[in-house]
Amino acid sequence: MPSAMARLQSLAAAAALAATVAAVLSSLLYRRKCGCLAARVLELEASLAATAEKAAAERRGRVRAQQSLRAALSEQEPRSDEPRTAKALASHSYPMAPIGTVQSCFSTRNGTPRQPLVVPLARATVALDPTRVPAEALEGLASYSHCWIIYVFHLNTDLDKMWKDPARSKLKAKVRVPRLKGGKMGVLATRSPHRPNPIGLSVAKVEAVDGHAILLSGVDLVDGTPVLDIKPYLPYSDSVKGAAVPNWLEVDGALGVESIQFSEHFTSALPSCWMHVQKQSLYASADEFQDLIKEVLSWDIRSLSQRIRPHQVTMESEANDCCGGEAGEDGSNRSCSNVVYHLHLEGIDVSYMIDQDSNIVVDDATLLPGVVNRNRHNYLTWRDKLSIL
């Protein structure tokens, strides 16, 4: 009997030892597997970062090439013995140069309204070139409530094609329209920035005029936009009674959002950012700036491709995005509740999320680099000229 009991105890001890060894081996194998997976994740993240950096470098190279091309074309003059072909005549028959530049609350195309006057608090200063436009040229403009701004879509990425060989630029005849959810329409029947000539036309409210500067509101102009001309808005001729538009433009709430909420984190972060930008801002207070954010986000500012196929928005993707126009891409739909979008206003990066039911939560505010000590017109510049801003 004792020997049988000893054998049982021995077997139990062996079983316990085997279980322990199995557990140890299983733990080691699990750790090894986790280590391999972690290494693979790091490898994929590094590959993704390298690919993103390569794409960003290519984008920067294209931008530099376009800038060099613009500079070269602006300085190009035909030789006296050069035959004036039809192409040469076309490139030199209509010389135009900007008369001023827009200093806008919108730092990038992403977030800039698609149409004028839909965001009443959207402000910009048009700073005119005193060497081209004397101050007397603005006399009488302040008596108008609104004016037309004629400008260049200077952030278009296809400008080099148009200048090198306009006849073969392969400009798209049709573009995708946000209100048609990806449906195409003739480019001349839309407000797309990618046009036969990259010229824009916007109406804006004239708030004040001071020397060579004009304060406007309700703008859909991105910062740095070159201005070609300014004309007064004339209601008796510019407003057409009974004017008709296509049915797809009359869809109510096609681009509207359901709700906008500001998180506690954003509410606590905004005052710190505002301390750095208030002296350069066109807004009187952080509360007014927050009202601007709400007005901008009350329209779904994402491009068509972002709404159909939500993706992260970075500085590089914002530069490539067409949020200011009617163009977009098609794709499959997926959840966007965990995608963080960024809106750059007055030197502040405003991050937000939007769910599938179009409910927006504004989550954070951070200061963008390089925004302090910019030479810009600000609220204090205009305060004495405005009774109500």
C-alpha positions in Angstrom: 0.0 0.0 0.0 2.7 2.5 0.8 4.5 1.8 -2.4 1.2 2.4 -4.4 0.7 5.6 -2.5 4.3 6.7 -3.3 3.7 5.9 -6.9 0.6 8.0 -7.0 2.4 10.9 -5.3 5.2 10.5 -7.8 2.8 10.6 -10.7 1.0 13.6 -9.3 4.3 15.4 -8.8 5.3 14.5 -12.4 2.0 15.8 -13.7 2.4 19.0 -11.7 5.9 19.4 -13.1 4.8 18.7 -16.6 2.0 21.3 -16.2 4.4 23.8 -14.9 6.8 23.2 -17.7 4.0 23.4 -20.2 2.9 26.7 -18.7 6.4 28.1 -18.8 6.9 27.0 -22.4 3.5 28.4 -23.3 4.4 31.7 -21.6 7.7 31.8 -23.4 6.1 31.0 -26.8 3.4 33.7 -26.1 6.0 36.3 -25.3 8.1 35.4 -28.3 5.0 35.7 -30.5 4.1 39.0 -29.0 7.7 40.2 -29.5 7.6 39.1 -33.2 4.2 40.9 -33.6 5.5 44.0 -32.0 8.6 44.0 -34.2 6.4 43.5 -37.2 4.2 46.4 -36.2 7.2 48.6 -35.7 8.5 47.5 -39.1 5.2 48.3 -40.8 5.0 51.7 -39.0 8.5 52.6 -40.1 7.7 51.5 -43.7 4.5 53.6 -43.6 6.3 56.6 -42.2 9.0 56.3 -44.9 6.3 56.0 -47.6 4.5 59.1 -46.2 7.7 61.1 -46.1 8.6 60.1 -49.6 5.2 61.2 -50.8 5.5 64.5 -48.9 9.0 65.0 -50.4 7.6 64.4 -53.9 4.8 66.9 -53.1 7.3 69.5 -51.9 9.4 68.9 -55.0 6.4 69.4 -57.3 5.5 72.6 -55.4 9.0 74.0 -55.8 9.1 73.1 -59.5 5.8 74.9 -60.0 7.0 77.9 -58.1 10.2 78.0 -60.2 8.1 77.6 -63.4 5.9 80.5 -62.3 8.9 82.6 -61.6 10.6 81.7 -64.9 7.4 82.4 -66.9 6.8 85.7 -65.2 10.3 86.8 -66.2 10.3 85.4 -69.7 10.3 87.9 -72.6 10.4 87.1 -76.3 13.6 88.0 -78.2 13.4 90.7 -80.8 14.2 88.1 -83.6 11.8 85.5 -82.2 8.7 84.9 -84.4 5.5 85.8 -82.6 3.6 82.5 -83.0 0.0 82.1 -81.9 1.3 80.5 -78.8 3.6 83.4 -78.0 0.9 85.9 -78.7 -1.5 84.0 -76.4 1.0 84.0 -73.5 1.8 87.7 -73.8 -1.5 89.2 -74.9 -3.1 89.6 -71.5 -0.5 90.6 -69.0 -1.9 90.5 -65.5 -0.2 90.7 -62.1 -1.8 90.6 -58.6 -2.7 94.0 -57.1 -2.8 92.6 -53.6 -2.8 89.6 -51.3 -5.4 88.1 -49.0 -4.6 87.8 -45.3 -7.3 85.3 -44.3 -8.3 83.5 -41.1 -8.1 80.3 -43.2 -4.5 79.0 -43.3 -5.2 76.1 -45.7 -7.8 75.0 -48.3 -9.1 72.5 -45.8 -11.9 74.3 -44.0 -12.1 77.2 -46.3 -15.9 77.6 -47.2 -16.9 76.3 -50.6 -19.0 79.4 -51.3 -18.9 83.0 -50.0 -21.2 84.4 -47.3 -22.0 81.0 -45.9 -19.7 81.7 -42.9 -20.5 85.3 -41.9 -17.7 85.5 -39.3 -15.0 84.4 -41.8 -12.8 87.5 -42.1 -9.9 88.5 -44.3 -7.9 91.6 -45.0 -7.0 92.4 -48.6 -3.6 94.1 -48.5 -3.1 96.0 -51.7 0.3 96.7 -53.3 0.9 100.4 -52.9 3.3 100.4 -55.9 0.4 99.2 -58.2 -2.7 100.6 -56.5 -2.7 104.2 -55.0 -4.8 104.7 -51.9 -7.1 107.0 -53.9 -8.2 104.0 -56.0 -10.1 102.8 -52.9 -12.0 106.1 -52.4 -15.7 105.4 -52.2 -15.5 101.6 -51.8 -16.4 101.8 -48.1 -19.8 103.2 -49.1 -20.7 99.8 -50.6 -22.0 97.0 -48.4 -20.4 94.3 -50.6 -17.8 93.9 -53.3 -16.6 91.3 -55.8 -13.1 89.8 -55.4 -11.4 88.4 -58.6 -8.5 86.2 -57.7 -6.2 83.3 -58.6 -6.5 79.7 -57.4 -2.8 79.8 -56.6 -2.8 76.5 -54.7 -4.0 74.4 -57.7 -1.5 71.6 -58.5 -2.1 71.6 -62.2 -1.0 75.1 -63.1 2.3 73.9 -64.7 0.3 71.9 -67.3 -1.8 74.9 -68.2 1.3 77.1 -68.7 3.5 74.6 -70.5 1.0 73.6 -73.1 -2.6 74.7 -72.5 -3.9 72.8 -75.6 -2.7 69.5 -74.1 -3.2 70.2 -70.4 -5.9 67.5 -70.2 -8.1 69.5 -68.0 -11.0 67.4 -66.8 -14.2 68.4 -68.5 -16.3 67.0 -65.6 -15.7 67.0 -61.9 -17.3 65.3 -59.0 -19.8 67.4 -57.0 -20.2 67.1 -53.2 -24.0 67.7 -53.4 -24.3 64.9 -55.9 -22.4 62.6 -53.6 -19.8 61.8 -56.3 -21.9 62.4 -59.3 -20.2 64.4 -62.1 -21.1 67.7 -63.7 -19.5 69.8 -66.4 -16.7 72.0 -64.8 -18.2 75.2 -66.2 -21.5 74.3 -64.4 -19.7 74.2 -61.0 -17.5 76.4 -58.8 -14.6 73.9 -58.9 -11.2 75.7 -58.6 -9.7 73.5 -61.4 -10.9 75.5 -64.4 -9.7 76.3 -67.9 -8.2 79.4 -66.3 -7.6 79.3 -62.5 -9.6 82.4 -61.8 -12.0 82.7 -58.9 -14.9 85.1 -58.2 -16.3 85.8 -54.7 -18.6 88.3 -53.2 -17.8 89.6 -49.7 -19.1 92.1 -47.2 -17.0 95.3 -46.9 -16.5 96.0 -43.2 -13.9 98.8 -43.5 -11.3 100.4 -45.6 -8.0 101.8 -44.3 -5.3 103.1 -46.6 -4.3 100.2 -48.9 -6.2 97.6 -46.9 -9.8 96.3 -46.9 -11.4 94.3 -44.2 -13.9 91.8 -45.5 -16.3 89.2 -43.9 -18.1 86.2 -45.2 -15.1 85.3 -47.3 -14.2 81.9 -48.9 -10.6 82.9 -49.6 -7.5 81.1 -48.3 -4.5 83.0 -46.8 -2.1 84.2 -49.5 -4.6 84.3 -52.3 -3.4 86.7 -55.1 -6.1 89.3 -55.9 -6.4 90.5 -59.5 -9.2 93.0 -59.1 -12.0 94.4 -56.8 -15.3 95.6 -58.1 -18.3 96.9 -56.1 -21.4 94.8 -55.8 -24.4 96.4 -57.5 -27.7 94.9 -56.4 -29.7 96.4 -59.3 -27.6 94.5 -61.8 -25.8 91.8 -59.9 -28.8 90.3 -58.2 -31.0 88.7 -60.8 -34.7 88.3 -59.8 -36.1 84.9 -60.6 -32.7 83.3 -61.4 -32.9 79.5 -61.6 -30.4 76.9 -60.4 -30.4 73.1 -60.9 -32.4 70.9 -58.5 -29.3 69.3 -57.1 -28.3 72.7 -55.7 -31.5 73.1 -53.8 -31.2 70.1 -51.6 -31.6 71.3 -48.0 -29.0 70.2 -45.5 -26.9 68.3 -48.1 -23.7 69.4 -46.4 -25.0 70.4 -43.0 -24.0 68.7 -39.7 -26.3 67.5 -37.0 -24.6 69.0 -33.9 -21.4 70.7 -32.7 -20.0 70.2 -29.2 -16.8 71.6 -27.6 -15.0 69.2 -25.2 -13.8 70.4 -21.8 -10.2 69.8 -23.1 -10.7 72.2 -25.9 -12.4 74.8 -23.6 -9.3 74.7 -21.3 -6.8 74.6 -24.2 -8.1 77.5 -26.2 -7.3 80.4 -23.8 -3.6 79.4 -23.8 -3.5 79.4 -27.6 -5.4 82.7 -27.7 -2.8 84.4 -25.6 -0.2 83.9 -28.3 -2.4 84.8 -31.4 -4.7 87.5 -30.1 -2.5 90.4 -31.2 -2.4 89.1 -34.8 -6.0 87.9 -35.0 -9.0 89.5 -36.7 -11.2 88.5 -33.8 -11.9 90.4 -30.6 -11.9 87.5 -28.2 -11.5 83.8 -27.8 -15.3 83.5 -27.5 -15.7 85.2 -30.9 -13.1 82.9 -32.3 -15.0 79.9 -31.0 -18.1 81.2 -32.7 -16.1 81.3 -35.9 -15.2 77.6 -35.4 -18.8 76.7 -34.9 -19.9 78.6 -38.1 -17.2 76.9 -40.2 -17.9 73.4 -38.9 -21.7 73.8 -39.3 -21.0 72.8 -42.9 -19.3 69.5 -43.4 -15.9 70.9 -44.5 -14.5 67.5 -45.5 -13.9 66.8 -49.2 -16.0 64.2 -50.9 -13.3 61.6 -50.7 -13.0 62.2 -46.9 -16.7 61.7 -46.4 -16.9 58.6 -48.5 -13.6 57.1 -47.3 -12.6 58.8 -44.0 -8.8 59.3 -43.6 -6.4 61.3 -41.4 -5.9 64.9 -42.4 -2.3 66.2 -42.1 -0.5 69.3 -43.3 0.5 67.4 -46.5 -2.9 65.9 -47.2 -4.6 69.3 -46.6 -2.3 70.8 -49.3 -3.4 68.1 -51.7 -7.1 68.2 -50.7 -9.7 70.0 -52.8 -12.0 71.1 -50.0 -12.3 74.5 -51.4 -13.7 73.2 -54.7 -16.1 70.7 -56.1 -13.7 67.9 -57.0 -13.5 64.6 -55.1 -12.9 60.8 -55.4 -15.1 57.8 -55.1 -14.6 54.9 -52.7 -16.1 52.6 -50.1 -17.7 53.9 -46.9 -16.3 53.0 -43.5 -16.6 54.4 -40.0 -15.1 57.8 -39.3 -15.8 58.2 -35.6 -12.1 57.6 -34.7 -10.6 59.8 -37.4 -9.2 63.1 -36.2 -9.5 66.1 -38.5 -7.7 69.3 -38.3 -8.9 72.9 -39.0 -6.3 75.6 -39.1 -7.7 79.1 -38.2 -5.7 82.2 -37.2 -2.6 80.2 -36.4 -4.5 77.6 -34.2 -4.8 73.9 -35.0 -8.4 72.9 -34.1 -8.8 69.1 -34.0 -12.3 67.5 -34.2 -14.1 64.2 -34.8 -17.3 63.6 -36.7 -19.4 60.5 -36.5 -21.6 58.8 -39.1 -24.6 60.8 -37.9 -22.8 64.1 -38.6 -22.3 64.9 -34.9 -19.1 66.9 -34.3 -16.9 67.0 -31.2 -14.2 69.7 -31.2 -11.6 68.1 -29.1 -8.4 70.2 -28.9 -6.6 73.5 -29.8 -2.9 73.8 -30.3 -0.7 76.6 -31.5 0.7 76.1 -35.0 4.4 76.7 -35.4 5.6 80.0 -36.9 2.5 82.1 -36.3 3.9 84.5 -33.7 5.2 87.9 -34.9 3.6 87.7 -38.3 3.2 91.1 -40.0 -0.6 91.1 -40.4 -3.5 93.4 -40.0 -5.4 92.5 -36.8 -8.5 93.4 -34.9 -6.9 96.4 -33.2 -6.1 97.8 -36.7 -9.8 98.0 -37.5 -11.4 98.4 -34.1 -11.6 102.2 -34.3 -13.2 102.1 -37.8 -16.0 99.7 -36.8 -19.0 100.5 -34.7 -20.0 96.8 -34.6 -17.7 94.0 -35.7 
